[in-house]
């Protein structure tokens, strides 16, 4: 399932349960749009994870909290704990591997 974060105050609640992949992106970013297509495919296959999209232009505090300097950046959380980070576009096989690590 893909969710778009619309309220910064809900971020901690969204990442607190289960496996959550957070996609830090911006609408103007070409590689972010490419990754968005890959994330849609992955969301159909991996129904046991949540993909949370965070627009860094709108959610600057969260981007700053995780020191996001380049996009796209994906951060994997398990039960609220950050377990892995990747900066840059990932093709589908690499993204699946990243999630399953």
C-alpha positions in Angstrom: 0.0 0.0 0.0 1.3 3.5 -0.9 0.4 6.4 1.4 1.2 10.1 0.9 2.1 11.8 4.1 -0.1 14.9 4.4 0.6 15.9 8.0 4.1 16.0 9.6 2.7 15.1 13.0 1.5 11.7 11.7 5.0 10.6 10.5 6.0 8.8 13.7 2.6 7.1 13.9 2.9 5.9 10.3 6.4 4.4 10.7 5.7 2.8 14.1 4.1 -0.5 13.1 5.5 -3.2 10.8 7.8 -2.6 7.8 7.6 0.9 6.2 9.6 2.1 3.3 9.7 5.9 3.3 10.3 7.5 -0.1 11.6 11.1 0.2 10.9 12.8 -3.1 10.0 16.0 -4.9 7.5 16.4 -7.8 10.1 18.2 -10.0 12.7 15.3 -9.6 13.0 13.0 -12.6 14.6 10.1 -10.8 12.0 10.4 -8.1 9.2 10.0 -10.7 11.1 6.9 -12.1 11.3 5.5 -8.6 7.6 6.2 -8.1 6.7 3.9 -11.0 8.9 1.1 -9.5 7.3 1.7 -6.0 3.8 1.2 -7.5 4.9 -2.2 -8.9 6.5 -3.2 -5.6 3.4 -2.2 -3.6 1.3 -4.6 -5.7 3.7 -7.5 -5.0 4.6 -6.8 -1.3 1.3 -6.3 0.4 2.8 -6.7 3.8 4.7 -3.4 3.7 3.6 0.2 3.7 5.3 2.7 1.3 5.1 6.2 2.7 5.8 9.0 0.3 7.2 12.2 1.8 7.4 15.3 -0.4 10.6 17.1 0.9 9.4 20.4 -0.5 6.2 20.2 1.7 7.6 18.3 4.7 10.9 20.2 5.3 11.1 19.3 9.0 11.0 15.6 8.3 13.5 15.9 5.6 15.8 17.8 7.9 15.2 15.3 10.7 16.7 12.6 8.6 19.3 14.8 6.9 17.9 14.3 3.4 20.3 16.1 1.1 19.7 14.1 -2.1 16.6 12.7 -3.6 15.2 10.2 -4.1 16.2 8.7 -0.8 14.4 5.7 0.6 14.6 4.8 4.3 13.4 1.4 5.6 11.8 1.2 9.1 10.9 -1.8 11.0 8.5 -1.1 14.0 9.6 2.5 14.1 13.4 1.8 14.0 15.4 2.9 11.0 17.2 -0.1 9.6 18.5 1.0 6.1 18.9 4.0 3.8 19.5 4.2 0.1 20.2 7.4 -1.9 19.3 7.5 -5.6 17.2 5.6 -8.0 16.9 1.8 -7.6 15.6 -0.5 -10.3 13.0 -3.0 -9.2 15.3 -5.9 -8.5 17.6 -3.7 -6.4 14.7 -2.2 -4.5 13.3 -5.6 -3.8 16.7 -6.7 -2.5 16.9 -3.6 -0.4 13.5 -4.2 1.2 14.1 -7.8 1.9 17.6 -7.4 3.5 
